[in-house]
Amino acid sequence: MNVSGGIVVNLRDCFTTTYLTNMDKKEPNSLFRRDGINYLLPFILITVCFALWGFSNDVTTPMVKAFSKIFRMSTTEGAMVPVAYYLGYFVMAFPAALFIQRYSFKYGVLIGLALCAIGALLFVPAKVTGMFYPFLLAYFIMTCGQSFLETSCNPYIYCMGSEETATQRLNLAQAFNPMGVLAGSYVAMHYVLARLNPATSDKRELLNNEQFEVIKQHDLDILIQPYVYIGLFIIVLLILIAVTKMPKISSTTSKKPLRQSLHELIHHRNYREGIIAQFFYVGAQVMCWTFIIQYGTRIFVGEGMEEQAAEVMSQKYNIIALVFFTVFRFVCTWFLKYVAPGRLLTTLAVVAAACVVGVILFTDRNGLYCLIFISGCMSLMFPTIYGIALRGVGDSNVKVASAGLIMAILGGSVFPPLQAFIIDMGYTVLGLPATNVSFIVPLTCFIVIAIYGHRAFMRHAIYHDDRM
């Protein structure tokens, strides 16, 4: 045991020495190096957080349909889940920015992890109450923590090397987010949706209160399990990061007054428009990943499937969409070496808009195929909008600027209820089902993103002035 341990240590020391020697031969500022400091280990640890909130996001996405069945609610009422979920991002973003402005990115990450763990474990007492609204409170607290995490992690990754490689570095870190997304979607399909009581929504409406309560308690027992495991995992990650030495970014510790930072950012057009684009993007992402369940269920029930089987099949298509999202994230990160971020963002937004048109017009599985391909187009958008919007804001403003971009995640609360309302109205337009028509909302979002990408490209590539 001692010999093998010594070999491991020697190999590790050899690798570390060789790696650091090679790093020293590179430019002082590179992908993971800034001002002579190597940020590879912090990058790896913080990247785990990206996968974590990816898992949390997508184990939650199908819950709109699940909560609607469990509590016998409409789609619009079930859409309160993403409202509560993404509202936490909006509420906590600026307090998180002020906190890390005063302390550090590491403490921001630790506070975020603590809040996430508390929110996830609150699903246990929420289940005991048997009511819907305590679950919304648990979601809200959990995403207050995720707001702390994203406000801390994104600018931390941004600052772990040169500004020239910042967008590439953000995309690399965000590339691990879809891995968590896939895991969350898989758990939602196999360990939540597939294990719920097979009684359809219509059958549940006919149950008496005693029968309904038995089914509801059974389903809630299943629903809370992934969140309990999330909470326990987060506690382990929190301890690991707490005991790991994380270097401070000296160039971002400016104590510039908040009012001055806000004044400078408000007059930074590229940043202002980036917040708007991020607001619309998050709304589009949540809608495409949430209502693929309703969209697919309508198609598969029309083909003769039972409702629960149709829901599980729809979630399988959602997982395929997330695979596209994951693969295209790595592909698009590679493309960023050769294509300007603004131009690539515009191209993908235009293609996504075209796919949404297909989602609206097709009433069979072809619409699902279009919806799947949209995920590939979305893969680049969040980190690229983030990187473009922060370009030129200055190190002293990056924490406050990051908070504004995290607040833009509020789009995930605003747009889904609007689409759900269109679905619940049940009106057909030109023979198209309401579920199809509802995708006019994400279509509008992608058009806004395409416009921002084009304007950002023109400003940076032609005028070289992001403030114009």
C-alpha positions as CSV (number, residue, x, y, z in Angstrom):
1,M,0.0,0.0,0.0
2,N,2.8,2.5,0.9
3,V,4.7,1.6,-2.3
4,S,1.7,2.1,-4.5
5,G,0.9,5.3,-2.7
6,G,4.4,6.6,-3.2
7,I,4.2,5.8,-6.9
8,V,0.9,7.6,-7.2
9,V,2.4,10.7,-5.5
10,N,5.6,10.6,-7.7
11,L,3.5,10.3,-10.8
12,R,1.3,13.1,-9.7
13,D,4.3,15.3,-8.9
14,C,5.9,14.4,-12.2
15,F,2.7,15.3,-14.1
16,T,2.2,18.5,-12.1
17,T,5.8,19.6,-12.7
18,T,5.7,18.8,-16.4
19,Y,2.3,20.5,-16.8
20,L,3.3,23.6,-15.0
21,T,6.6,23.8,-16.9
22,N,4.7,23.5,-20.2
23,M,2.2,26.1,-19.0
24,D,5.1,28.5,-18.2
25,K,6.3,28.3,-21.7
26,K,3.0,29.6,-23.0
27,E,1.8,33.2,-23.0
28,P,1.2,34.6,-19.5
29,N,-2.5,34.8,-20.2
30,S,-4.1,31.8,-21.9
31,L,-7.2,29.5,-21.7
32,F,-6.6,28.6,-18.0
33,R,-3.8,31.0,-17.0
34,R,-3.9,34.6,-16.0
35,D,-1.3,36.9,-14.4
36,G,1.0,33.9,-13.9
37,I,-1.7,31.8,-12.0
38,N,-2.8,28.4,-13.2
39,Y,-6.6,28.0,-12.9
40,L,-7.0,24.5,-14.1
41,L,-8.1,22.9,-10.8
42,P,-10.5,25.7,-9.9
43,F,-11.9,25.4,-13.4
44,I,-12.6,21.7,-12.9
45,L,-14.3,22.2,-9.6
46,I,-16.4,25.1,-10.7
47,T,-17.4,23.2,-13.9
48,V,-18.9,20.5,-11.6
49,C,-21.4,23.2,-10.5
50,F,-22.4,23.8,-14.2
51,A,-23.3,20.1,-14.4
52,L,-25.1,20.3,-11.1
53,W,-27.6,23.1,-12.0
54,G,-28.0,21.4,-15.4
55,F,-29.2,18.3,-13.6
56,S,-31.5,20.3,-11.4
57,N,-33.0,22.3,-14.3
58,D,-33.9,19.2,-16.3
59,V,-35.1,17.0,-13.6
60,T,-37.5,19.8,-12.9
61,T,-38.6,20.6,-16.5
62,P,-41.1,17.6,-16.8
63,M,-42.6,18.5,-13.4
64,V,-45.0,20.9,-15.0
65,K,-46.9,17.9,-16.4
66,A,-46.3,15.8,-13.3
67,F,-47.6,18.4,-10.9
68,S,-50.6,19.0,-13.1
69,K,-51.6,15.4,-12.8
70,I,-50.7,14.9,-9.2
71,F,-52.7,17.9,-8.0
72,R,-55.3,17.9,-10.7
73,M,-54.3,21.3,-12.0
74,S,-54.4,22.9,-15.5
75,T,-51.3,23.4,-17.6
76,T,-51.3,27.0,-16.7
77,E,-51.3,26.2,-12.9
78,G,-48.6,23.6,-13.4
79,A,-46.5,26.3,-15.2
80,M,-46.1,27.9,-11.8
81,V,-43.2,25.5,-11.3
82,P,-40.9,27.3,-13.8
83,V,-42.3,30.6,-12.5
84,A,-41.1,29.8,-8.9
85,Y,-38.0,28.1,-10.3
86,Y,-36.7,31.0,-12.3
87,L,-38.0,33.7,-10.1
88,G,-35.2,32.8,-7.6
89,Y,-32.6,33.7,-10.2
90,F,-34.1,37.2,-10.6
91,V,-34.5,37.9,-6.9
92,M,-31.1,36.8,-5.8
93,A,-28.8,37.8,-8.6
94,F,-27.9,41.3,-7.4
95,P,-27.6,40.4,-3.7
96,A,-25.3,37.6,-4.9
97,A,-23.3,40.1,-7.0
98,L,-22.9,42.5,-4.0
99,F,-21.9,39.6,-1.8
100,I,-19.1,38.4,-4.1
101,Q,-18.1,42.0,-4.7
102,R,-17.4,42.3,-1.0
103,Y,-16.0,38.8,-0.4
104,S,-15.0,36.4,-3.2
105,F,-16.2,34.1,-5.9
106,K,-15.5,31.1,-3.6
107,Y,-17.7,32.3,-0.8
108,G,-20.4,33.1,-3.4
109,V,-20.2,29.5,-4.6
110,L,-20.4,28.1,-1.0
111,I,-23.4,30.2,-0.2
112,G,-25.1,29.1,-3.4
113,L,-24.4,25.5,-2.7
114,A,-25.8,25.8,0.8
115,L,-29.0,27.4,-0.4
116,C,-29.4,24.8,-3.1
117,A,-29.0,22.0,-0.5
118,I,-31.6,23.6,1.8
119,G,-34.1,24.1,-1.1
120,A,-33.7,20.5,-2.3
121,L,-34.1,19.0,1.2
122,L,-37.2,21.1,1.8
123,F,-39.0,18.8,-0.6
124,V,-39.4,16.4,2.3
125,P,-41.5,18.7,4.5
126,A,-43.3,19.9,1.4
127,K,-44.4,16.4,0.7
128,V,-45.6,15.9,4.3
129,T,-47.9,18.9,3.8
130,G,-49.4,17.3,0.7
131,M,-49.9,20.8,-0.8
132,F,-48.6,22.3,-4.0
133,Y,-47.3,25.7,-2.8
134,P,-44.7,24.4,-0.3
135,F,-43.0,22.8,-3.3
136,L,-42.9,26.2,-5.1
137,L,-41.1,27.6,-2.0
138,A,-38.6,24.8,-2.1
139,Y,-38.0,25.4,-5.8
140,F,-37.6,29.2,-5.1
141,I,-35.0,28.7,-2.3
142,M,-33.1,26.1,-4.5
143,T,-32.9,28.6,-7.4
144,C,-31.9,31.4,-5.1
145,G,-28.9,29.2,-4.5
146,Q,-28.4,28.5,-8.2
147,S,-28.6,32.3,-8.8
148,F,-25.7,32.6,-6.3
149,L,-23.9,29.8,-8.2
150,E,-24.4,31.2,-11.7
151,T,-23.6,34.8,-10.6
152,S,-20.3,33.5,-9.1
153,C,-19.3,30.7,-11.4
154,N,-19.9,32.3,-14.8
155,P,-17.7,35.4,-14.2
156,Y,-15.2,33.3,-12.3
157,I,-14.8,31.1,-15.4
158,Y,-14.7,34.3,-17.5
159,C,-11.8,35.6,-15.5
160,M,-9.7,32.4,-15.4
161,G,-7.7,33.4,-18.4
162,S,-7.4,36.1,-21.1
163,E,-10.4,38.1,-22.3
164,E,-9.7,36.9,-25.8
165,T,-10.4,33.3,-24.8
166,A,-13.2,34.1,-22.4
167,T,-16.1,33.1,-24.7
168,Q,-14.3,29.8,-25.6
169,R,-13.7,29.1,-21.9
170,L,-17.3,29.8,-21.0
171,N,-18.5,27.5,-23.7
172,L,-16.1,24.8,-22.6
173,A,-17.4,25.0,-19.0
174,Q,-21.0,25.2,-20.2
175,A,-20.4,22.1,-22.4
176,F,-20.5,20.1,-19.2
177,N,-23.9,21.6,-18.2
178,P,-25.7,19.4,-20.8
179,M,-24.2,16.3,-19.2
180,G,-26.1,17.2,-16.0
181,V,-29.1,18.1,-18.2
182,L,-29.1,14.6,-19.8
183,A,-28.7,12.9,-16.4
184,G,-31.6,15.0,-15.0
185,S,-33.8,14.2,-18.0
186,Y,-33.0,10.5,-17.7
187,V,-33.9,10.5,-14.0
188,A,-37.1,12.4,-14.7
189,M,-38.2,9.8,-17.3
190,H,-37.2,6.5,-15.6
191,Y,-37.5,7.4,-11.9
192,V,-40.3,9.9,-11.9
193,L,-42.7,9.9,-14.9
194,A,-42.5,6.1,-15.5
195,R,-43.2,5.3,-11.9
196,L,-46.1,7.6,-11.3
197,N,-49.5,6.0,-11.0
198,P,-50.8,5.3,-14.5
199,A,-54.2,6.9,-13.9
200,T,-54.8,9.6,-16.6
201,S,-55.7,13.2,-15.8
202,D,-59.3,12.5,-16.8
203,K,-59.5,9.4,-14.5
204,R,-58.0,11.3,-11.6
205,E,-60.8,13.9,-11.9
206,L,-63.3,11.2,-11.3
207,L,-61.7,9.8,-8.1
208,N,-63.2,10.6,-4.7
209,N,-61.0,12.5,-2.2
210,E,-59.8,9.4,-0.3
211,Q,-58.7,7.6,-3.5
212,F,-57.1,10.7,-4.9
213,E,-55.1,11.2,-1.7
214,V,-53.7,7.7,-1.9
215,I,-52.5,8.2,-5.4
216,K,-51.2,11.6,-4.7
217,Q,-49.1,10.5,-1.7
218,H,-47.6,7.6,-3.8
219,D,-46.7,10.0,-6.6
220,L,-45.2,12.6,-4.3
221,D,-43.0,10.0,-2.6
222,I,-41.6,9.3,-6.1
223,L,-41.3,12.9,-7.1
224,I,-39.2,14.1,-4.1
225,Q,-36.6,11.3,-4.4
226,P,-34.2,13.0,-6.9
227,Y,-34.3,16.2,-5.0
228,V,-33.2,14.5,-1.8
229,Y,-30.3,12.9,-3.6
230,I,-29.4,16.3,-5.2
231,G,-29.4,17.8,-1.7
232,L,-27.0,15.2,-0.3
233,F,-24.7,15.4,-3.3
234,I,-24.6,19.2,-3.0
235,I,-23.5,18.9,0.7
236,V,-20.5,16.7,-0.4
237,L,-19.6,19.2,-3.2
238,L,-19.8,22.1,-0.7
239,I,-17.4,20.4,1.7
240,L,-15.0,19.6,-1.1
241,I,-14.9,23.1,-2.4
242,A,-14.7,24.6,1.1
243,V,-11.5,22.6,1.9
244,T,-9.9,23.3,-1.5
245,K,-7.7,26.3,-1.9
246,M,-9.2,28.6,-4.6
247,P,-7.1,31.5,-5.7
248,K,-8.6,35.0,-5.8
249,I,-8.8,37.0,-9.0
250,S,-6.9,40.1,-8.0
251,S,-8.0,42.1,-11.1
252,T,-11.7,41.7,-10.2
253,T,-11.5,42.8,-6.6
254,S,-12.2,46.5,-7.3
255,K,-14.4,48.2,-4.8
256,K,-16.1,50.4,-7.4
257,P,-19.4,51.7,-6.0
258,L,-22.5,49.9,-7.3
259,R,-24.0,53.1,-8.6
260,Q,-21.0,53.8,-10.7
261,S,-21.0,50.3,-12.1
262,L,-24.7,50.5,-13.0
263,H,-24.2,53.8,-14.7
264,E,-21.4,52.5,-16.8
265,L,-23.3,49.3,-17.7
266,I,-26.5,51.1,-18.6
267,H,-24.6,53.2,-21.2
268,H,-23.0,50.0,-22.6
269,R,-25.4,49.2,-25.5
270,N,-23.8,45.8,-26.2
271,Y,-24.5,44.8,-22.6
272,R,-28.0,46.2,-22.4
273,E,-29.1,44.4,-25.5
274,G,-27.3,41.2,-24.2
275,I,-29.6,41.2,-21.2
276,I,-32.7,41.4,-23.4
277,A,-31.4,38.6,-25.7
278,Q,-30.6,36.4,-22.6
279,F,-34.1,37.1,-21.3
280,F,-35.7,35.9,-24.5
281,Y,-33.2,33.0,-24.9
282,V,-33.9,31.5,-21.4
283,G,-37.7,31.8,-22.1
284,A,-37.3,30.0,-25.4
285,Q,-35.2,27.2,-23.9
286,V,-37.6,26.5,-21.0
287,M,-40.6,26.5,-23.4
288,C,-39.0,24.1,-25.9
289,W,-37.9,21.7,-23.2
290,T,-41.0,22.0,-21.1
291,F,-43.8,21.8,-23.6
292,I,-42.2,19.0,-25.7
293,I,-44.1,16.8,-23.2
294,Q,-47.4,18.3,-24.1
295,Y,-46.6,18.5,-27.8
296,G,-45.4,14.8,-28.0
297,T,-48.3,13.6,-25.8
298,R,-50.9,15.0,-28.1
299,I,-49.2,13.3,-31.1
300,F,-48.7,9.9,-29.5
301,V,-52.2,9.8,-27.9
302,G,-53.5,10.6,-31.4
303,E,-51.6,7.6,-32.6
304,G,-53.4,5.4,-30.0
305,M,-51.0,5.4,-27.0
306,E,-52.2,5.6,-23.4
307,E,-51.5,8.9,-21.8
308,Q,-48.7,7.8,-19.4
309,A,-47.0,5.9,-22.2
310,A,-47.2,8.9,-24.4
311,E,-45.7,11.1,-21.7
312,V,-42.8,8.7,-21.3
313,M,-42.3,8.5,-25.0
314,S,-42.3,12.3,-25.2
315,Q,-39.6,12.4,-22.5
316,K,-37.5,10.0,-24.6
317,Y,-37.7,12.5,-27.5
318,N,-36.7,15.2,-25.0
319,I,-33.6,13.2,-24.1
320,I,-32.7,12.9,-27.8
321,A,-33.1,16.7,-28.0
322,L,-30.7,17.0,-25.0
323,V,-28.2,14.7,-26.7
324,F,-28.3,17.1,-29.7
325,F,-27.8,20.0,-27.3
326,T,-24.8,18.3,-25.7
327,V,-23.1,17.3,-28.9
328,F,-23.7,20.6,-30.6
329,R,-22.3,22.4,-27.6
330,F,-18.9,20.8,-28.2
331,V,-19.2,21.3,-32.0
332,C,-20.1,25.0,-31.6
333,T,-17.3,25.5,-29.1
334,W,-14.9,24.2,-31.8
335,F,-16.5,26.5,-34.4
336,L,-15.8,29.5,-32.2
337,K,-12.2,29.2,-33.1
338,Y,-13.0,30.1,-36.7
339,V,-16.3,32.0,-36.7
340,A,-17.1,35.2,-34.8
341,P,-19.4,34.6,-31.9
342,G,-22.0,37.1,-33.1
343,R,-22.2,35.6,-36.6
344,L,-22.5,32.1,-35.3
345,L,-25.2,33.1,-32.8
346,T,-27.2,34.8,-35.6
347,T,-26.9,31.8,-37.9
348,L,-28.1,29.4,-35.2
349,A,-31.0,31.7,-34.1
350,V,-32.2,31.9,-37.7
351,V,-32.1,28.1,-38.1
352,A,-33.9,27.7,-34.8
353,A,-36.6,30.1,-35.9
354,A,-37.1,28.1,-39.1
355,C,-37.4,24.9,-37.1
356,V,-40.0,26.5,-34.9
357,V,-42.0,27.2,-38.0
358,G,-41.9,23.5,-38.7
359,V,-43.0,22.7,-35.2
360,I,-46.0,25.0,-35.7
361,L,-47.0,23.7,-39.2
362,F,-46.5,19.9,-38.7
363,T,-49.0,18.0,-36.8
364,D,-47.2,14.7,-36.7
365,R,-43.8,13.4,-35.6
366,N,-42.1,15.7,-38.1
367,G,-42.9,18.5,-35.7
368,L,-41.1,16.6,-32.9
369,Y,-38.1,16.2,-35.2
370,C,-38.0,20.0,-35.7
371,L,-38.3,20.5,-32.0
372,I,-35.4,18.2,-31.4
373,F,-33.2,20.0,-33.8
374,I,-33.9,23.3,-32.1
375,S,-32.0,22.0,-29.1
376,G,-28.9,21.7,-31.3
377,C,-29.3,25.3,-32.3
378,M,-29.8,26.4,-28.7
379,S,-26.6,24.7,-27.4
380,L,-24.4,27.7,-28.1
381,M,-26.7,30.5,-27.2
382,F,-26.6,31.1,-23.4
383,P,-22.8,31.1,-22.9
384,T,-22.2,33.0,-26.2
385,I,-24.8,35.7,-25.4
386,Y,-23.2,35.9,-21.9
387,G,-19.6,36.2,-23.3
388,I,-20.6,38.8,-26.0
389,A,-22.6,40.9,-23.4
390,L,-19.6,41.0,-21.0
391,R,-17.2,42.0,-23.7
392,G,-15.7,45.4,-22.9
393,V,-17.5,46.0,-19.6
394,G,-14.2,45.9,-17.7
395,D,-13.0,43.6,-14.9
396,S,-14.2,46.0,-12.2
397,N,-17.8,45.8,-13.6
398,V,-17.9,42.1,-14.4
399,K,-19.6,40.9,-11.2
400,V,-22.4,43.4,-11.4
401,A,-22.7,42.8,-15.1
402,S,-22.9,39.1,-14.5
403,A,-25.8,39.7,-12.0
404,G,-27.8,41.5,-14.7
405,L,-27.3,38.6,-17.1
406,I,-28.4,36.1,-14.4
407,M,-31.5,38.2,-13.6
408,A,-32.4,37.9,-17.3
409,I,-33.0,34.2,-16.5
410,L,-36.4,35.6,-15.4
411,G,-37.4,35.0,-19.0
412,G,-37.9,31.3,-17.9
413,S,-40.7,32.5,-15.6
414,V,-42.4,35.0,-17.9
415,F,-42.8,33.1,-21.2
416,P,-43.8,29.5,-20.2
417,P,-47.1,30.7,-18.5
418,L,-47.9,32.6,-21.7
419,Q,-47.4,29.5,-23.8
420,A,-49.3,27.4,-21.3
421,F,-52.2,29.8,-21.4
422,I,-52.4,29.4,-25.2
423,I,-52.4,25.6,-24.8
424,D,-55.2,25.7,-22.2
425,M,-57.4,27.9,-24.3
426,G,-57.5,25.0,-26.8
427,Y,-58.3,27.1,-29.8
428,T,-57.2,25.9,-33.3
429,V,-55.9,28.3,-35.9
430,L,-56.1,27.3,-39.5
431,G,-56.7,23.7,-38.4
432,L,-53.5,23.7,-36.2
433,P,-53.9,22.4,-32.6
434,A,-53.4,24.9,-29.8
435,T,-50.2,23.2,-28.7
436,N,-48.7,23.9,-32.1
437,V,-49.9,27.5,-32.2
438,S,-48.4,28.1,-28.8
439,F,-44.9,27.8,-30.3
440,I,-45.4,31.3,-31.8
441,V,-44.0,32.5,-28.5
442,P,-40.5,30.8,-28.8
443,L,-40.5,31.8,-32.5
444,T,-40.6,35.4,-31.4
445,C,-37.7,34.8,-28.9
446,F,-35.4,33.4,-31.6
447,I,-36.0,36.3,-33.8
448,V,-34.9,38.7,-31.0
449,I,-31.8,36.6,-30.5
450,A,-30.9,36.7,-34.2
451,I,-31.2,40.4,-34.2
452,Y,-28.9,40.8,-31.2
453,G,-26.3,38.4,-32.7
454,H,-26.2,40.4,-35.9
455,R,-26.0,43.8,-34.1
456,A,-23.2,42.5,-31.8
457,F,-21.3,41.1,-34.8
458,M,-21.6,44.4,-36.7
459,R,-20.4,46.4,-33.7
460,H,-17.4,44.3,-32.9
461,A,-16.2,43.0,-36.2
462,I,-16.8,46.2,-38.3
463,Y,-16.9,49.1,-35.9
464,H,-14.8,47.6,-33.1
465,D,-16.9,49.4,-30.5
466,D,-19.2,47.4,-28.3
467,R,-20.6,50.6,-26.9
468,M,-22.1,51.8,-30.1
